[in-house]
C-alpha cells in the first residue's frame, strides 16, 4: 500500500510539474520596442528632404536610453513630423526644448506649436509610416502637457492620437477601413472630456467612449481634463477582427476607455499611426511630449 501511495504521489507531482512547464512555455513577456526622452543626441534635422511633403525628421541616438530615431516599430520607415497646411511654414513650429519635467527637474521634450490655421486641415503630427506589420498588438505611453485655450469653449475638439488601417477613406468614398482616435472634447456647456472612438469614417462612429458619459461598455471613470501640467497617457490595443479585440486608454493611471470588440474592419492591417497630434478647431495651441515608451504588448507591472 505504501508503494502504491508513493507511486501515485510521484505521478501527480510529475503532472503538476509538466503543467507548470507548459504554462511557462506558453506565456510570453512583452518586449520593449522603443524608449526615448529626447535625450542628448536627439535632434530635428534642419535639412529638408526633397519630395518629403513637409516632413521634419527627428534623428539621432538618445544617449540616456540607447534607442535611435526615427521610430521604426512594426517594420515602419520614414517616420517623421508632418506639417500639414502650414501656410508656407508659418503656421506650425517644432523644436526640442529643455523645460521643467513632471518631477520638477530639467528635461528635454518635444515642443509643437500652431500659431494660426491655414485651413481645417492644419496640423502637426509625428507619423509612424509605411507599417508592414500592421496586425500587431501595441502599448504606447508618454508624458504630455497641453495648453488650456479650448477650456470654456463650446463644442470644440482637439485630436491627440490615432491610427488608421488600410483603405480608411473620407465619408462617402466607400472605404472599408477603421480608425481609432483619441480627442479632448468640449460639449455645448463648455465642459471638457476625454473622448475615444473607433469609426468607419469621420462621420460614422462604430463605438464611442467619453468621460462625461460613463457606461459599462467603456468601463470608464470620470477623469478631469488636465491642461498646463504634465500627465501620463497610455494606449493599448489588441489588434483583432473579432470580439476578442480590445482598446485601453488611461490618463495618469485612470481608465478613460476600456472597450472590447474589433479593432479593425475587414481584416485590414494598420497603415500608419499618428503617434502625437497637434490638431483641432481652437487656435493657437501648443504641447510638449516626453518620456516615450513603446512595447509589443502590455508591459510587466
Residue, then its C-alpha position, 0 to 999 in steps of 0.5 A: x500500500x505504501x508503494x502504491x501511495x508513493x507511486x501515485x504521489x510521484x505521478x501527480x507531482x510529475x503532472x503538476x510539474x509538466x503543467x507548470x512547464x507548459x504554462x511557462x512555455x506558453x506565456x510570453x513577456x512583452x518586449x520593449x520596442x522603443x524608449x526615448x526622452x529626447x535625450x542628448x543626441x536627439x535632434x530635428x534635422x534642419x535639412x529638408x528632404x526633397x519630395x518629403x511633403x513637409x516632413x521634419x525628421x527627428x534623428x539621432x541616438x538618445x544617449x540616456x536610453x540607447x534607442x535611435x530615431x526615427x521610430x521604426x516599430x512594426x517594420x515602419x520607415x520614414x517616420x517623421x513630423x508632418x506639417x500639414x497646411x502650414x501656410x508656407x511654414x508659418x503656421x506650425x513650429x517644432x523644436x526640442x526644448x529643455x523645460x521643467x519635467x513632471x518631477x520638477x527637474x530639467x528635461x528635454x521634450x518635444x515642443x509643437x506649436x500652431x500659431x494660426x490655421x491655414x485651413x481645417x486641415x492644419x496640423x502637426x503630427x509625428x507619423x509612424x509610416x509605411x507599417x508592414x506589420x500592421x496586425x500587431x498588438x501595441x502599448x504606447x505611453x508618454x508624458x504630455x502637457x497641453x495648453x488650456x485655450x479650448x477650456x470654456x469653449x463650446x463644442x470644440x475638439x482637439x485630436x491627440x492620437x490615432x491610427x488608421x488601417x488600410x483603405x480608411x477613406x473620407x465619408x462617402x468614398x466607400x472605404x472599408x477601413x477603421x480608425x481609432x482616435x483619441x480627442x479632448x472634447x468640449x460639449x455645448x456647456x463648455x465642459x471638457x472630456x476625454x473622448x475615444x472612438x473607433x469609426x468607419x469614417x469621420x462621420x460614422x462612429x462604430x463605438x464611442x467612449x467619453x468621460x462625461x458619459x460613463x457606461x459599462x461598455x467603456x468601463x470608464x471613470x470620470x477623469x478631469x481634463x488636465x491642461x498646463x501640467x504634465x500627465x501620463x497617457x497610455x494606449x493599448x490595443x489588441x489588434x483583432x477582427x473579432x470580439x476578442x479585440x480590445x482598446x485601453x486608454x488611461x490618463x495618469x493611471x485612470x481608465x478613460x476607455x476600456x472597450x472590447x470588440x474589433x479593432x479593425x474592419x475587414x481584416x485590414x492591417x494598420x497603415x500608419x499611426x499618428x503617434x502625437x497630434x497637434x490638431x483641432x478647431x481652437x487656435x493657437x495651441x501648443x504641447x510638449x511630449x516626453x518620456x516615450x515608451x513603446x512595447x509589443x504588448x502590455x508591459x510587466x507591472 
